[in-house]
Amino acid sequence: MAPPAQPPVRTPSRAELLAALSIAIDLGLGQPAEHMLRSAVIATRIADRLGLDRAERDCTYYTALIMWIGCHADSHEYARWFGDDIAVRRDSYLVDWSGLPYLRFLMANTGRGQPVLRRLSVLATLLADARGQIAELIHSHCSSAGILADRLGLSADVQTVLGYTFERFDGGGLPGGVGGDAIPIPMRVAQLADTAEVHHRTFGVEGAVAMARSRSGGQFDPRVVDAFLADADAILEPPGDAWSAALREDPHYGTGLADGELDELLVALGDFVDLKCPFTLGHSRAVAELAAGAAALMGMDAGGVDLVRRAGHVHDVGRIGVSNQVWSKPSTLTTGEMERVRLHPYLTVRILSQVGGLDAVARVAGNHHECLDGSGYPRGLPAAALSVPDRVLAAAVAYRSAVEPRPYRVALSPAAAATRLRDRVREGHLDELAVDAVLSAAGHAARRVSARPGGLTPREIEVLCLVARGASNKEIAATLGISGKTARNHVERTYAKIGATNRIGASMFALGHGLITPA
């Protein structure tokens, strides 16, 4: 009896990937997941009350969803000035960046966490040209936001509007000091929606209303504020499932991406993440290429190679949720800092898992720091829970990280990196076959690369996996289109090669060598 047919894998839409990206942005802003999704819903409600046409409404939606897409690109500089880049962004929502409140905020946060003398030095440098220093950060943000929006397939209108993220209605913003109606209406709406969501969640409707009133004519357009105040309760009404509510507002929701488009977006997401730290630029691309090459050498089919490559591009998305104060530390991390580092693969899964059709990609991406002996993170999975794609990606990440510089060490030579991976195999951390394939793909002297432990043939691996899933000889024969006698012979030879005497032994061998992904 053949196993039941599996339902086709759903292709994700651009809307879902943008929504996942918005959750990554939330983490970088120090906000709870789905802040940007709720902001986008609020923005469309304000746009409807303003009577914006369809094109303006759609632009408002996308602007509100990803207006902070460039926030990670200047994280290195933010950490240099303010210590914890995520904390300062979180706290900035409660301050009107103008006049004395703005100056007090800068003085309170500059050099935060540094020794007193160092903090005074940083503060003096910043205040000597505060507007110029901040303008440089904002220019970096806006430039990267426009480039990334283009990479994500968003319209030229959205790309243009993102350049006004830090402008103010009163003309006191940056980088151009643009004010009034010269700021595109989608940005004027998105600015209020973004801040109102934080104040509503923190202080309730009354707090959001008070904030909007106090900043009307300054940070925000009075006409937009008036539309908001006229129906604040309804505009701020929680949308329930924010993910679904926000996706329903997307004009292209439900339109699946072609494989080529999906890959382009995943590459863009990986590049987006790598901008967070100067020393990780290009890391995700290099990991994806190396892992895919190793997977092909191990004889994986096209689907397996695609899975490993895609997971390689997005494996580090969760890094956005950890401050550059941690990533850039040149000395040993504290226990608390290490716990934050150990969290980033979990955040990767959290960001990607809601995207339909990316379940397997999210799972493999989230396992890139797991070890065969159970000493990895974030879940401490044992060998039996790690599939071949998991093992290949982990080895590729280990190699690429070794040959790249880090704040606490110089880059290792390829030979030293290879030695390091071999040592980790002996320590029980990495899979030997996966390491062999990765080193071969990286150009090292090739060993015999095989994905077939125990000397099993490809057919015997198929038989082993069916046995492990509980199939009888008759069912194996029907599934593989062979005779019952041939199926029985395959089972006997497979058992003999792996030293198993029953299905339980065969199952444990398959799990232990990553041949079966645990259900």
Contacts in CASP RR format, 6 or more apart in sequence:
PFRMAT RR
TARGET T0000
AUTHOR 0000-0000-0000
METHOD contacts of the structure
MODEL  1
MAPPAQPPVRTPSRAELLAALSIAIDLGLGQPAEHMLRSAVIATRIADRL
GLDRAERDCTYYTALIMWIGCHADSHEYARWFGDDIAVRRDSYLVDWSGL
PYLRFLMANTGRGQPVLRRLSVLATLLADARGQIAELIHSHCSSAGILAD
RLGLSADVQTVLGYTFERFDGGGLPGGVGGDAIPIPMRVAQLADTAEVHH
RTFGVEGAVAMARSRSGGQFDPRVVDAFLADADAILEPPGDAWSAALRED
PHYGTGLADGELDELLVALGDFVDLKCPFTLGHSRAVAELAAGAAALMGM
DAGGVDLVRRAGHVHDVGRIGVSNQVWSKPSTLTTGEMERVRLHPYLTVR
ILSQVGGLDAVARVAGNHHECLDGSGYPRGLPAAALSVPDRVLAAAVAYR
SAVEPRPYRVALSPAAAATRLRDRVREGHLDELAVDAVLSAAGHAARRVS
ARPGGLTPREIEVLCLVARGASNKEIAATLGISGKTARNHVERTYAKIGA
TNRIGASMFALGHGLITPA
1 474 0 8 1.000
1 475 0 8 1.000
1 478 0 8 1.000
2 475 0 8 1.000
2 478 0 8 1.000
2 479 0 8 1.000
3 469 0 8 1.000
3 471 0 8 1.000
3 479 0 8 1.000
9 357 0 8 1.000
10 356 0 8 1.000
10 357 0 8 1.000
11 256 0 8 1.000
11 257 0 8 1.000
11 258 0 8 1.000
11 259 0 8 1.000
11 262 0 8 1.000
11 357 0 8 1.000
12 256 0 8 1.000
12 257 0 8 1.000
12 262 0 8 1.000
12 355 0 8 1.000
12 356 0 8 1.000
12 357 0 8 1.000
12 358 0 8 1.000
13 250 0 8 1.000
13 252 0 8 1.000
13 253 0 8 1.000
13 254 0 8 1.000
13 255 0 8 1.000
13 256 0 8 1.000
13 257 0 8 1.000
14 152 0 8 1.000
14 153 0 8 1.000
14 252 0 8 1.000
14 255 0 8 1.000
14 256 0 8 1.000
14 257 0 8 1.000
14 261 0 8 1.000
14 265 0 8 1.000
15 247 0 8 1.000
15 250 0 8 1.000
15 252 0 8 1.000
15 253 0 8 1.000
15 254 0 8 1.000
15 255 0 8 1.000
16 247 0 8 1.000
16 354 0 8 1.000
16 355 0 8 1.000
16 356 0 8 1.000
17 152 0 8 1.000
17 257 0 8 1.000
17 265 0 8 1.000
17 269 0 8 1.000
17 355 0 8 1.000
18 62 0 8 1.000
18 65 0 8 1.000
18 66 0 8 1.000
18 152 0 8 1.000
18 250 0 8 1.000
19 37 0 8 1.000
19 65 0 8 1.000
19 243 0 8 1.000
19 246 0 8 1.000
19 247 0 8 1.000
19 250 0 8 1.000
19 354 0 8 1.000
19 355 0 8 1.000
20 351 0 8 1.000
20 352 0 8 1.000
20 354 0 8 1.000
20 355 0 8 1.000
21 66 0 8 1.000
21 69 0 8 1.000
21 152 0 8 1.000
21 269 0 8 1.000
21 272 0 8 1.000
22 34 0 8 1.000
22 36 0 8 1.000
22 37 0 8 1.000
22 40 0 8 1.000
22 65 0 8 1.000
22 66 0 8 1.000
22 246 0 8 1.000
23 33 0 8 1.000
23 34 0 8 1.000
23 36 0 8 1.000
23 37 0 8 1.000
23 350 0 8 1.000
23 351 0 8 1.000
23 354 0 8 1.000
24 272 0 8 1.000
24 273 0 8 1.000
24 317 0 8 1.000
24 318 0 8 1.000
24 320 0 8 1.000
24 321 0 8 1.000
24 351 0 8 1.000
25 36 0 8 1.000
25 66 0 8 1.000
25 68 0 8 1.000
25 69 0 8 1.000
25 71 0 8 1.000
25 72 0 8 1.000
25 320 0 8 1.000
26 32 0 8 1.000
26 33 0 8 1.000
26 34 0 8 1.000
26 35 0 8 1.000
26 36 0 8 1.000
27 33 0 8 1.000
27 86 0 8 1.000
27 318 0 8 1.000
27 320 0 8 1.000
27 321 0 8 1.000
27 347 0 8 1.000
27 351 0 8 1.000
28 71 0 8 1.000
28 72 0 8 1.000
28 75 0 8 1.000
28 85 0 8 1.000
28 86 0 8 1.000
28 89 0 8 1.000
28 320 0 8 1.000
28 321 0 8 1.000
29 35 0 8 1.000
29 68 0 8 1.000
29 71 0 8 1.000
29 86 0 8 1.000
29 89 0 8 1.000
29 90 0 8 1.000
30 86 0 8 1.000
30 87 0 8 1.000
30 89 0 8 1.000
30 90 0 8 1.000
30 321 0 8 1.000
31 90 0 8 1.000
31 93 0 8 1.000
31 198 0 8 1.000
32 201 0 8 1.000
33 350 0 8 1.000
34 242 0 8 1.000
34 243 0 8 1.000
34 246 0 8 1.000
35 197 0 8 1.000
35 198 0 8 1.000
35 201 0 8 1.000
36 64 0 8 1.000
36 65 0 8 1.000
36 66 0 8 1.000
36 67 0 8 1.000
36 68 0 8 1.000
36 194 0 8 1.000
37 65 0 8 1.000
37 242 0 8 1.000
37 243 0 8 1.000
37 245 0 8 1.000
37 246 0 8 1.000
38 197 0 8 1.000
38 238 0 8 1.000
38 239 0 8 1.000
38 242 0 8 1.000
38 246 0 8 1.000
39 64 0 8 1.000
39 65 0 8 1.000
39 190 0 8 1.000
39 193 0 8 1.000
39 194 0 8 1.000
39 196 0 8 1.000
39 197 0 8 1.000
40 61 0 8 1.000
40 64 0 8 1.000
40 65 0 8 1.000
40 193 0 8 1.000
40 246 0 8 1.000
40 249 0 8 1.000
41 239 0 8 1.000
41 242 0 8 1.000
41 245 0 8 1.000
41 246 0 8 1.000
41 249 0 8 1.000
42 64 0 8 1.000
42 193 0 8 1.000
42 196 0 8 1.000
42 197 0 8 1.000
42 235 0 8 1.000
42 236 0 8 1.000
43 60 0 8 1.000
43 61 0 8 1.000
43 63 0 8 1.000
43 64 0 8 1.000
43 189 0 8 1.000
43 190 0 8 1.000
43 193 0 8 1.000
43 194 0 8 1.000
44 57 0 8 1.000
44 60 0 8 1.000
44 61 0 8 1.000
44 64 0 8 1.000
44 249 0 8 1.000
45 234 0 8 1.000
45 235 0 8 1.000
46 60 0 8 1.000
46 189 0 8 1.000
46 192 0 8 1.000
46 193 0 8 1.000
46 224 0 8 1.000
46 227 0 8 1.000
46 228 0 8 1.000
46 235 0 8 1.000
47 56 0 8 1.000
47 57 0 8 1.000
47 60 0 8 1.000
47 61 0 8 1.000
47 186 0 8 1.000
47 189 0 8 1.000
48 57 0 8 1.000
49 227 0 8 1.000
49 228 0 8 1.000
49 230 0 8 1.000
49 231 0 8 1.000
49 235 0 8 1.000
50 185 0 8 1.000
50 189 0 8 1.000
50 223 0 8 1.000
50 224 0 8 1.000
50 227 0 8 1.000
52 60 0 8 1.000
52 185 0 8 1.000
52 186 0 8 1.000
52 189 0 8 1.000
54 251 0 8 1.000
55 157 0 8 1.000
56 185 0 8 1.000
56 186 0 8 1.000
58 251 0 8 1.000
59 155 0 8 1.000
59 157 0 8 1.000
59 158 0 8 1.000
59 161 0 8 1.000
59 184 0 8 1.000
59 186 0 8 1.000
60 185 0 8 1.000
60 186 0 8 1.000
60 189 0 8 1.000
60 190 0 8 1.000
61 249 0 8 1.000
61 250 0 8 1.000
61 251 0 8 1.000
62 154 0 8 1.000
62 155 0 8 1.000
62 158 0 8 1.000
63 158 0 8 1.000
63 161 0 8 1.000
63 162 0 8 1.000
63 186 0 8 1.000
63 187 0 8 1.000
63 189 0 8 1.000
63 190 0 8 1.000
64 189 0 8 1.000
64 190 0 8 1.000
64 193 0 8 1.000
64 194 0 8 1.000
65 246 0 8 1.000
66 145 0 8 1.000
66 149 0 8 1.000
66 152 0 8 1.000
66 154 0 8 1.000
66 162 0 8 1.000
67 145 0 8 1.000
67 162 0 8 1.000
67 165 0 8 1.000
67 187 0 8 1.000
67 190 0 8 1.000
67 191 0 8 1.000
67 194 0 8 1.000
68 145 0 8 1.000
68 165 0 8 1.000
68 194 0 8 1.000
69 144 0 8 1.000
69 145 0 8 1.000
69 146 0 8 1.000
69 148 0 8 1.000
69 149 0 8 1.000
69 162 0 8 1.000
69 272 0 8 1.000
70 141 0 8 1.000
70 142 0 8 1.000
70 144 0 8 1.000
70 145 0 8 1.000
70 148 0 8 1.000
71 89 0 8 1.000
71 141 0 8 1.000
72 272 0 8 1.000
72 273 0 8 1.000
72 275 0 8 1.000
72 276 0 8 1.000
72 320 0 8 1.000
73 140 0 8 1.000
73 141 0 8 1.000
73 144 0 8 1.000
73 145 0 8 1.000
73 275 0 8 1.000
73 276 0 8 1.000
74 137 0 8 1.000
74 140 0 8 1.000
74 141 0 8 1.000
74 144 0 8 1.000
75 85 0 8 1.000
75 276 0 8 1.000
75 277 0 8 1.000
75 323 0 8 1.000
75 324 0 8 1.000
76 276 0 8 1.000
76 277 0 8 1.000
76 278 0 8 1.000
76 324 0 8 1.000
76 328 0 8 1.000
77 136 0 8 1.000
77 137 0 8 1.000
77 140 0 8 1.000
78 85 0 8 1.000
78 88 0 8 1.000
78 89 0 8 1.000
78 137 0 8 1.000
78 324 0 8 1.000
79 85 0 8 1.000
79 323 0 8 1.000
79 324 0 8 1.000
79 325 0 8 1.000
79 328 0 8 1.000
80 122 0 8 1.000
81 110 0 8 1.000
81 111 0 8 1.000
81 122 0 8 1.000
81 126 0 8 1.000
81 133 0 8 1.000
81 137 0 8 1.000
82 88 0 8 1.000
82 109 0 8 1.000
82 110 0 8 1.000
82 111 0 8 1.000
82 112 0 8 1.000
83 111 0 8 1.000
83 112 0 8 1.000
83 113 0 8 1.000
83 114 0 8 1.000
83 323 0 8 1.000
83 325 0 8 1.000
84 112 0 8 1.000
84 113 0 8 1.000
84 323 0 8 1.000
84 325 0 8 1.000
85 323 0 8 1.000
85 324 0 8 1.000
85 325 0 8 1.000
86 321 0 8 1.000
86 322 0 8 1.000
86 323 0 8 1.000
87 112 0 8 1.000
87 323 0 8 1.000
88 109 0 8 1.000
88 112 0 8 1.000
91 105 0 8 1.000
91 109 0 8 1.000
92 105 0 8 1.000
93 195 0 8 1.000
93 198 0 8 1.000
93 199 0 8 1.000
94 198 0 8 1.000
94 199 0 8 1.000
94 202 0 8 1.000
95 101 0 8 1.000
95 102 0 8 1.000
95 105 0 8 1.000
96 102 0 8 1.000
96 214 0 8 1.000
96 215 0 8 1.000
96 218 0 8 1.000
96 219 0 8 1.000
97 105 0 8 1.000
97 168 0 8 1.000
97 173 0 8 1.000
97 219 0 8 1.000
98 168 0 8 1.000
98 170 0 8 1.000
98 172 0 8 1.000
98 218 0 8 1.000
98 219 0 8 1.000
103 130 0 8 1.000
106 126 0 8 1.000
106 127 0 8 1.000
106 130 0 8 1.000
107 123 0 8 1.000
107 127 0 8 1.000
110 119 0 8 1.000
110 122 0 8 1.000
110 123 0 8 1.000
110 126 0 8 1.000
110 127 0 8 1.000
111 118 0 8 1.000
111 119 0 8 1.000
111 122 0 8 1.000
111 123 0 8 1.000
112 119 0 8 1.000
113 119 0 8 1.000
114 122 0 8 1.000
125 133 0 8 1.000
126 133 0 8 1.000
131 174 0 8 1.000
134 174 0 8 1.000
135 174 0 8 1.000
135 175 0 8 1.000
138 165 0 8 1.000
138 166 0 8 1.000
138 174 0 8 1.000
138 175 0 8 1.000
139 175 0 8 1.000
141 165 0 8 1.000
141 166 0 8 1.000
142 162 0 8 1.000
142 163 0 8 1.000
142 165 0 8 1.000
142 166 0 8 1.000
142 175 0 8 1.000
144 275 0 8 1.000
145 162 0 8 1.000
145 163 0 8 1.000
145 165 0 8 1.000
146 159 0 8 1.000
146 162 0 8 1.000
146 163 0 8 1.000
148 268 0 8 1.000
148 272 0 8 1.000
149 158 0 8 1.000
149 159 0 8 1.000
149 162 0 8 1.000
150 159 0 8 1.000
151 264 0 8 1.000
151 268 0 8 1.000
151 271 0 8 1.000
151 272 0 8 1.000
152 265 0 8 1.000
152 268 0 8 1.000
157 186 0 8 1.000
158 186 0 8 1.000
160 184 0 8 1.000
161 184 0 8 1.000
161 186 0 8 1.000
161 187 0 8 1.000
162 187 0 8 1.000
163 187 0 8 1.000
164 178 0 8 1.000
164 183 0 8 1.000
164 184 0 8 1.000
164 187 0 8 1.000
165 187 0 8 1.000
165 191 0 8 1.000
166 173 0 8 1.000
166 174 0 8 1.000
166 175 0 8 1.000
167 173 0 8 1.000
167 174 0 8 1.000
167 176 0 8 1.000
167 177 0 8 1.000
167 178 0 8 1.000
167 179 0 8 1.000
167 183 0 8 1.000
167 187 0 8 1.000
168 177 0 8 1.000
168 179 0 8 1.000
168 218 0 8 1.000
168 219 0 8 1.000
169 179 0 8 1.000
169 180 0 8 1.000
169 183 0 8 1.000
169 188 0 8 1.000
169 217 0 8 1.000
169 218 0 8 1.000
169 219 0 8 1.000
169 220 0 8 1.000
169 221 0 8 1.000
169 222 0 8 1.000
170 179 0 8 1.000
170 180 0 8 1.000
170 217 0 8 1.000
170 218 0 8 1.000
170 219 0 8 1.000
171 177 0 8 1.000
171 178 0 8 1.000
171 179 0 8 1.000
171 180 0 8 1.000
172 179 0 8 1.000
173 179 0 8 1.000
180 221 0 8 1.000
183 221 0 8 1.000
185 221 0 8 1.000
185 224 0 8 1.000
188 220 0 8 1.000
188 221 0 8 1.000
188 224 0 8 1.000
189 224 0 8 1.000
191 219 0 8 1.000
191 220 0 8 1.000
192 212 0 8 1.000
192 220 0 8 1.000
192 221 0 8 1.000
192 224 0 8 1.000
192 225 0 8 1.000
192 228 0 8 1.000
195 211 0 8 1.000
195 215 0 8 1.000
195 219 0 8 1.000
196 208 0 8 1.000
196 211 0 8 1.000
196 212 0 8 1.000
196 228 0 8 1.000
196 236 0 8 1.000
197 208 0 8 1.000
199 207 0 8 1.000
199 208 0 8 1.000
199 210 0 8 1.000
199 211 0 8 1.000
200 207 0 8 1.000
200 208 0 8 1.000
200 236 0 8 1.000
203 210 0 8 1.000
203 211 0 8 1.000
204 236 0 8 1.000
205 232 0 8 1.000
205 233 0 8 1.000
205 236 0 8 1.000
208 232 0 8 1.000
208 236 0 8 1.000
209 229 0 8 1.000
209 232 0 8 1.000
212 220 0 8 1.000
212 225 0 8 1.000
212 228 0 8 1.000
212 229 0 8 1.000
212 232 0 8 1.000
213 225 0 8 1.000
213 229 0 8 1.000
215 225 0 8 1.000
216 222 0 8 1.000
216 225 0 8 1.000
216 226 0 8 1.000
217 225 0 8 1.000
228 235 0 8 1.000
239 245 0 8 1.000
239 246 0 8 1.000
243 354 0 8 1.000
247 253 0 8 1.000
257 265 0 8 1.000
259 306 0 8 1.000
262 310 0 8 1.000
263 310 0 8 1.000
266 310 0 8 1.000
266 313 0 8 1.000
266 314 0 8 1.000
266 361 0 8 1.000
267 285 0 8 1.000
267 288 0 8 1.000
267 313 0 8 1.000
269 313 0 8 1.000
269 314 0 8 1.000
269 317 0 8 1.000
270 284 0 8 1.000
270 285 0 8 1.000
270 313 0 8 1.000
270 314 0 8 1.000
270 316 0 8 1.000
270 317 0 8 1.000
271 282 0 8 1.000
271 284 0 8 1.000
271 285 0 8 1.000
273 280 0 8 1.000
273 284 0 8 1.000
273 314 0 8 1.000
273 316 0 8 1.000
273 317 0 8 1.000
273 318 0 8 1.000
273 319 0 8 1.000
273 320 0 8 1.000
274 280 0 8 1.000
274 281 0 8 1.000
274 282 0 8 1.000
274 283 0 8 1.000
274 284 0 8 1.000
274 285 0 8 1.000
274 316 0 8 1.000
275 281 0 8 1.000
276 319 0 8 1.000
276 320 0 8 1.000
276 324 0 8 1.000
276 327 0 8 1.000
277 319 0 8 1.000
277 324 0 8 1.000
277 327 0 8 1.000
277 328 0 8 1.000
279 404 0 8 1.000
279 405 0 8 1.000
279 406 0 8 1.000
279 407 0 8 1.000
280 316 0 8 1.000
280 319 0 8 1.000
280 404 0 8 1.000
283 316 0 8 1.000
283 400 0 8 1.000
283 401 0 8 1.000
283 404 0 8 1.000
284 312 0 8 1.000
284 313 0 8 1.000
284 314 0 8 1.000
284 315 0 8 1.000
284 316 0 8 1.000
285 313 0 8 1.000
286 400 0 8 1.000
287 312 0 8 1.000
287 313 0 8 1.000
287 315 0 8 1.000
287 393 0 8 1.000
287 396 0 8 1.000
287 397 0 8 1.000
287 400 0 8 1.000
288 309 0 8 1.000
288 310 0 8 1.000
288 311 0 8 1.000
288 312 0 8 1.000
288 313 0 8 1.000
289 309 0 8 1.000
290 396 0 8 1.000
290 399 0 8 1.000
290 400 0 8 1.000
290 438 0 8 1.000
290 441 0 8 1.000
290 442 0 8 1.000
291 308 0 8 1.000
291 309 0 8 1.000
291 311 0 8 1.000
291 312 0 8 1.000
291 392 0 8 1.000
291 393 0 8 1.000
291 395 0 8 1.000
291 396 0 8 1.000
291 397 0 8 1.000
291 438 0 8 1.000
292 305 0 8 1.000
292 306 0 8 1.000
292 308 0 8 1.000
292 309 0 8 1.000
293 305 0 8 1.000
293 437 0 8 1.000
293 441 0 8 1.000
294 308 0 8 1.000
294 392 0 8 1.000
294 395 0 8 1.000
294 396 0 8 1.000
294 434 0 8 1.000
294 437 0 8 1.000
294 438 0 8 1.000
294 440 0 8 1.000
294 441 0 8 1.000
295 304 0 8 1.000
295 305 0 8 1.000
295 308 0 8 1.000
295 309 0 8 1.000
295 389 0 8 1.000
295 392 0 8 1.000
295 437 0 8 1.000
296 305 0 8 1.000
296 441 0 8 1.000
297 437 0 8 1.000
297 440 0 8 1.000
297 441 0 8 1.000
297 449 0 8 1.000
298 388 0 8 1.000
298 392 0 8 1.000
298 433 0 8 1.000
298 434 0 8 1.000
298 437 0 8 1.000
298 449 0 8 1.000
298 450 0 8 1.000
298 451 0 8 1.000
299 451 0 8 1.000
300 308 0 8 1.000
300 388 0 8 1.000
300 389 0 8 1.000
300 451 0 8 1.000
304 389 0 8 1.000
307 360 0 8 1.000
307 361 0 8 1.000
307 364 0 8 1.000
307 389 0 8 1.000
308 364 0 8 1.000
308 389 0 8 1.000
308 392 0 8 1.000
308 393 0 8 1.000
310 361 0 8 1.000
311 361 0 8 1.000
311 364 0 8 1.000
311 365 0 8 1.000
311 366 0 8 1.000
311 368 0 8 1.000
311 389 0 8 1.000
311 393 0 8 1.000
312 365 0 8 1.000
312 368 0 8 1.000
312 393 0 8 1.000
312 396 0 8 1.000
312 397 0 8 1.000
314 348 0 8 1.000
314 352 0 8 1.000
314 361 0 8 1.000
314 365 0 8 1.000
315 345 0 8 1.000
315 348 0 8 1.000
315 364 0 8 1.000
315 365 0 8 1.000
315 366 0 8 1.000
315 368 0 8 1.000
315 393 0 8 1.000
315 397 0 8 1.000
316 344 0 8 1.000
316 348 0 8 1.000
317 347 0 8 1.000
317 348 0 8 1.000
317 351 0 8 1.000
317 352 0 8 1.000
317 365 0 8 1.000
318 344 0 8 1.000
318 345 0 8 1.000
318 347 0 8 1.000
318 348 0 8 1.000
318 350 0 8 1.000
318 351 0 8 1.000
319 327 0 8 1.000
319 344 0 8 1.000
320 347 0 8 1.000
321 344 0 8 1.000
321 347 0 8 1.000
322 340 0 8 1.000
322 341 0 8 1.000
322 343 0 8 1.000
322 344 0 8 1.000
322 347 0 8 1.000
323 340 0 8 1.000
326 333 0 8 1.000
326 337 0 8 1.000
326 340 0 8 1.000
326 341 0 8 1.000
327 407 0 8 1.000
328 407 0 8 1.000
329 337 0 8 1.000
329 407 0 8 1.000
329 408 0 8 1.000
330 407 0 8 1.000
330 408 0 8 1.000
331 408 0 8 1.000
332 408 0 8 1.000
333 341 0 8 1.000
342 369 0 8 1.000
342 377 0 8 1.000
342 378 0 8 1.000
343 378 0 8 1.000
345 365 0 8 1.000
345 366 0 8 1.000
345 367 0 8 1.000
345 368 0 8 1.000
345 369 0 8 1.000
345 377 0 8 1.000
345 378 0 8 1.000
346 366 0 8 1.000
346 378 0 8 1.000
346 379 0 8 1.000
348 362 0 8 1.000
348 365 0 8 1.000
348 366 0 8 1.000
349 362 0 8 1.000
349 363 0 8 1.000
349 365 0 8 1.000
349 366 0 8 1.000
352 358 0 8 1.000
352 361 0 8 1.000
352 362 0 8 1.000
352 365 0 8 1.000
353 359 0 8 1.000
353 362 0 8 1.000
355 362 0 8 1.000
363 517 0 8 1.000
364 387 0 8 1.000
364 389 0 8 1.000
364 390 0 8 1.000
364 393 0 8 1.000
365 393 0 8 1.000
366 378 0 8 1.000
367 381 0 8 1.000
367 386 0 8 1.000
367 390 0 8 1.000
367 393 0 8 1.000
367 394 0 8 1.000
368 390 0 8 1.000
368 393 0 8 1.000
368 394 0 8 1.000
368 397 0 8 1.000
369 376 0 8 1.000
369 377 0 8 1.000
369 378 0 8 1.000
369 394 0 8 1.000
369 397 0 8 1.000
370 376 0 8 1.000
370 377 0 8 1.000
370 379 0 8 1.000
370 380 0 8 1.000
370 381 0 8 1.000
370 385 0 8 1.000
370 386 0 8 1.000
370 390 0 8 1.000
370 394 0 8 1.000
371 380 0 8 1.000
371 394 0 8 1.000
371 428 0 8 1.000
371 429 0 8 1.000
371 430 0 8 1.000
372 382 0 8 1.000
372 383 0 8 1.000
372 386 0 8 1.000
372 391 0 8 1.000
372 428 0 8 1.000
372 429 0 8 1.000
372 430 0 8 1.000
372 431 0 8 1.000
373 382 0 8 1.000
373 383 0 8 1.000
373 427 0 8 1.000
373 428 0 8 1.000
373 429 0 8 1.000
374 380 0 8 1.000
374 381 0 8 1.000
374 382 0 8 1.000
374 383 0 8 1.000
375 429 0 8 1.000
376 429 0 8 1.000
383 511 0 8 1.000
383 512 0 8 1.000
383 513 0 8 1.000
383 514 0 8 1.000
384 508 0 8 1.000
384 511 0 8 1.000
384 512 0 8 1.000
384 514 0 8 1.000
384 518 0 8 1.000
385 511 0 8 1.000
385 518 0 8 1.000
386 394 0 8 1.000
386 431 0 8 1.000
386 514 0 8 1.000
387 514 0 8 1.000
387 515 0 8 1.000
387 516 0 8 1.000
387 517 0 8 1.000
388 434 0 8 1.000
388 451 0 8 1.000
388 514 0 8 1.000
388 515 0 8 1.000
390 514 0 8 1.000
391 430 0 8 1.000
391 431 0 8 1.000
391 433 0 8 1.000
391 434 0 8 1.000
391 514 0 8 1.000
392 431 0 8 1.000
392 434 0 8 1.000
392 437 0 8 1.000
392 438 0 8 1.000
394 430 0 8 1.000
394 431 0 8 1.000
394 434 0 8 1.000
395 421 0 8 1.000
395 430 0 8 1.000
395 431 0 8 1.000
395 434 0 8 1.000
395 435 0 8 1.000
395 437 0 8 1.000
395 438 0 8 1.000
396 438 0 8 1.000
398 420 0 8 1.000
398 421 0 8 1.000
398 424 0 8 1.000
398 430 0 8 1.000
399 417 0 8 1.000
399 418 0 8 1.000
399 421 0 8 1.000
399 438 0 8 1.000
399 439 0 8 1.000
399 442 0 8 1.000
402 411 0 8 1.000
402 412 0 8 1.000
402 416 0 8 1.000
402 417 0 8 1.000
402 420 0 8 1.000
402 421 0 8 1.000
403 411 0 8 1.000
403 412 0 8 1.000
403 413 0 8 1.000
403 414 0 8 1.000
403 417 0 8 1.000
404 411 0 8 1.000
405 411 0 8 1.000
412 420 0 8 1.000
414 442 0 8 1.000
414 443 0 8 1.000
414 444 0 8 1.000
418 439 0 8 1.000
418 442 0 8 1.000
418 444 0 8 1.000
421 430 0 8 1.000
421 435 0 8 1.000
421 438 0 8 1.000
421 439 0 8 1.000
422 435 0 8 1.000
424 430 0 8 1.000
424 435 0 8 1.000
425 431 0 8 1.000
425 432 0 8 1.000
425 435 0 8 1.000
433 449 0 8 1.000
433 450 0 8 1.000
433 451 0 8 1.000
433 453 0 8 1.000
436 447 0 8 1.000
436 448 0 8 1.000
436 449 0 8 1.000
437 449 0 8 1.000
437 451 0 8 1.000
439 447 0 8 1.000
440 446 0 8 1.000
440 447 0 8 1.000
440 449 0 8 1.000
452 458 0 8 1.000
452 461 0 8 1.000
453 509 0 8 1.000
453 513 0 8 1.000
453 515 0 8 1.000
454 497 0 8 1.000
454 498 0 8 1.000
455 497 0 8 1.000
456 464 0 8 1.000
456 494 0 8 1.000
456 497 0 8 1.000
456 498 0 8 1.000
459 480 0 8 1.000
459 490 0 8 1.000
460 490 0 8 1.000
460 493 0 8 1.000
460 494 0 8 1.000
460 497 0 8 1.000
461 515 0 8 1.000
462 480 0 8 1.000
463 476 0 8 1.000
463 480 0 8 1.000
463 487 0 8 1.000
463 490 0 8 1.000
463 491 0 8 1.000
463 494 0 8 1.000
464 494 0 8 1.000
464 498 0 8 1.000
464 506 0 8 1.000
464 509 0 8 1.000
464 510 0 8 1.000
464 515 0 8 1.000
465 510 0 8 1.000
465 515 0 8 1.000
465 516 0 8 1.000
466 475 0 8 1.000
466 476 0 8 1.000
466 479 0 8 1.000
466 480 0 8 1.000
467 476 0 8 1.000
467 491 0 8 1.000
467 494 0 8 1.000
467 503 0 8 1.000
467 506 0 8 1.000
467 507 0 8 1.000
468 503 0 8 1.000
468 506 0 8 1.000
468 507 0 8 1.000
468 510 0 8 1.000
468 511 0 8 1.000
468 515 0 8 1.000
468 516 0 8 1.000
469 516 0 8 1.000
470 503 0 8 1.000
471 479 0 8 1.000
473 484 0 8 1.000
473 487 0 8 1.000
473 488 0 8 1.000
473 491 0 8 1.000
474 484 0 8 1.000
474 487 0 8 1.000
476 482 0 8 1.000
476 484 0 8 1.000
476 487 0 8 1.000
476 490 0 8 1.000
476 491 0 8 1.000
477 483 0 8 1.000
477 484 0 8 1.000
477 486 0 8 1.000
477 487 0 8 1.000
480 487 0 8 1.000
482 490 0 8 1.000
494 500 0 8 1.000
494 506 0 8 1.000
495 501 0 8 1.000
495 506 0 8 1.000
498 505 0 8 1.000
498 506 0 8 1.000
498 509 0 8 1.000
499 509 0 8 1.000
500 506 0 8 1.000
500 509 0 8 1.000
507 516 0 8 1.000
510 516 0 8 1.000
511 518 0 8 1.000
END
